[in-house]
Amino acid sequence: MEFGIKIIIKIKKMKHKLLIFVLISFSSFAQNSSFPTDSVNSIVSRIQLPQIPTYRILVTKLGAKGDSISDSKPAFDKAMALCKKNNGGTIVVPKGVYTLNGPIHFVSNVNLLVEKGAKIKFSDNPKHYLPMVQTSWEGTFIYNYSPLIYAYNCNNVAIIGEGTIDGEGSKVWNSFKAKEGDDKKRTREMNHANVPMKERKFGDGHFLRPQLIQFFNCKNVLVENIKIEDSPFWCLHLLKSQSITIRGLKYKAFNSNNDGIDPEYAKDVLIENIAFDNADDNIAIKAGRDDEGRNNSQTPSENIVVRNCEFKGLHALVIGSEMSAGVQNIYVENSKFSGDLKRGVFIKTNSDRGGYIKNAYFNNLSFGKVEDCIFITANYHGEGSGLHSTKISNIYFSNISCIEATKTGIVIEGYPNEKVAQIELNNITINSTPNGMTVTNTEKVAINEVTIGEKATTPTAVK
């Protein structure tokens, strides 16, 4: 037997009391509240770390100077060429500040070891990142400035060490933000019109900022323990890649759109032990935009594990809004806040996207002060033609705590012709919020052990 769910929570503050009124009618359906540890273990067990040959080369032996002034790009290029000649190896960057007037382009079987006390600092002259390369910008494939570190069609690649990668994004690159509107619109028009790739050229004379690090069509990837700061755009973009391990990173990236980690069309990904501190989404799982994304439905983003992270920035955990190829099998657990956030978990799409978001599990997460703790919307930015609504289903939240939600504790809003379905909220505690919950255009929503505001106790007796 099924019943639609309607939840109305009104919270009124009086002089000495907080009154909470709740009206709930539940939907009856088979519940699956346990976190699927076996699925997580299966994903992690098949992710392979890169296999790197024993050859090693110090960039300082090839002319690199860690004096923060000299251009070390020629030395890094020579090191990469030597690794290619030797079928791979490790490029060692010792203590010092190495300025690079241009990108690092990986080849297969290479480990970039940035040692403690070392910093790779990229120039902020856009012309240094030409010629253009094939890349993606907010869910649409284009030719654009090269990402500052770029691996394309590579296997067995790594960036490790306790050093720093600095994108110098706060000046010239950051000025592009105010000028990007026309180019952004053009990418979307090309996407919808299925314009051939060879005609999608941006770069010089345009204002679409490059990613700091991008792995594009790569396999067996490791990024470990490095510090990331001052990125021009997204910090770490995992594009059409698989078998990926990201762990131990530390962020200090406060420019516009400084997403921490963006898996897009990515498969079999482990993200763990990350200390986020960036000015946009900490983790944003994506899978292409609109027509182009739907045309790539054979490569959804799937089998992604996130655990033991500390969140600080705009939003902690995001799916969307570019997710048109589909997102499935997402497992997030055992993570906490280290600073203020706008939203804790944010699942966002609109009726231009299509595709699906399904089988996502969020367990044992703690948030501090947020605007909204849990927010699921099929009406992101109010955009959409209504022709391509997204199916959002089988989303499970368990053991979630939040100190304060300054706007709304929980929001779940579907689309009239595609309701959000089979959502479970189990053991959720939000200590304080002016608005408890808003649920619209949904079906099969289960709620158990949810406390918003002060927990109700035994009812008072009539005197």
C-alpha positions, 0 to 999 in steps of 0.5 A: 500500500502506498501513500504520497508524502506530505510534510509541513513543518512550521517553527515559531519562536516565542519568548521562552519556547520553541514550538514545532508542529509536524504533520506527516503521512508516510509512504510504505515501501521496501527500505534499504537503510544499511550502508552497502559496505560490500559494494564499497569494498568491491569498487575499492578492490578493483581500483589499481594504483599506477605502475611506474618504472624505476627510472628517476630524474631530478628537474634540477639536473636538467636546468630547473632553478627553484628560485621562483624567477627563472622559467623552469618549463624547459627542464620539466619538458625535458624530464617528461621527454626522458621519461617517455624515452625510458617508457616512464619514470619519476620526475623529482621536484626538490625543495624550491619554488619553480616557475613554469611559463606554460603547462605540464603535459603528461605521458604514460607511466610517469609519476610527478613527485613534488617533494616537501618544501617544493612548489610548482608555480605556474605563470598567469599569462594566458598565451603560455597555455597555447596551442589549444588542447581538447578539454571540457568546460562546464560539461561541454567538450571544446578546444581551449587553453591547456589545463596547467597540468594536463594528462590526455590518453595516459595510463599509469600517471601520478602526482604525489609528494608533500609539495604545493601546486600553485595556479596563480589564478587570482589576478589575470585568470580571475579577471576572466570571470566577468568576461566569460558570459558570451563564451559560456553561452556559445559553448551551450549553443554548440552543445545543443546544436551538436556543432563538430568538435573541430569548430569549437575553438576558444583560447586566445581572445576568449575568456574561459579559464583552464582547470589547474589539473585535468586527467582526460581519458586516463586510467590508473591515476593517483594524486596523493598528499599534495597541496593545491592553491590558487587555481584559475578554475576547477582544481582537479578535473577527472574527465572520462577517466577510471581507476582513480585514487585521490587521497591526502590532499590539502586545499587553499583555493579561493578564486571563482569556481574553485571546485575541489574535485570534479569527477565527470564521466568518471568510473571507479574513483576513491576520494579519501582523507582530503582537507578541503578549503576552497571557494566552491563545491568541495566535490562535484560529481558531473556527467556532461551537459544537456544534449551532449551529455545525453549522447554520452550516456554509455559513460555515466559517472559511477562507482565513486567512493568518498570517505574520511574527508573534512569539508570547508568551502561553498558546498560539501558534496554535490551531484550535478548540475551537469549530469546528463549522461547519468550518475549512479552508485555513489557512496559517501561516509565518515566525513565532517565539517571543518568550517562553514558551508552553504550546503552539506549535500546538494543534488541539483539538476533541471529539465534541460539535463535529462539523465538520472541520479540513482543509488547514492548513499550518504552515511555518518556525516556531520556539518556545522553551520550551513544554509541548507543541510540536505537539498535535492532539486530538479529545478536548479536555477529555475532553468529548463525547457521542461523537455528533459527532466531527470529521474532522481531515485534511490537516495539514502541518508543515514546518521547525518548531524547538523548544528545549524541550518540558517535557511532550511534543514531538508529540501526535496523538490522533484519535477511535476512530470518526474517526481523524486522517488525512493528517498530514505532519511534515517537518523537525521539530527538538525539542531537549529533551523528557521524552516524544518523541511520542504518536500514537493513533487515526490513519492515513496519517501521514508522518514525514521528517527529525524529530529529538527529543532528541539526533540519532542518528549512525552506529551504534557498531560491535561491539568 
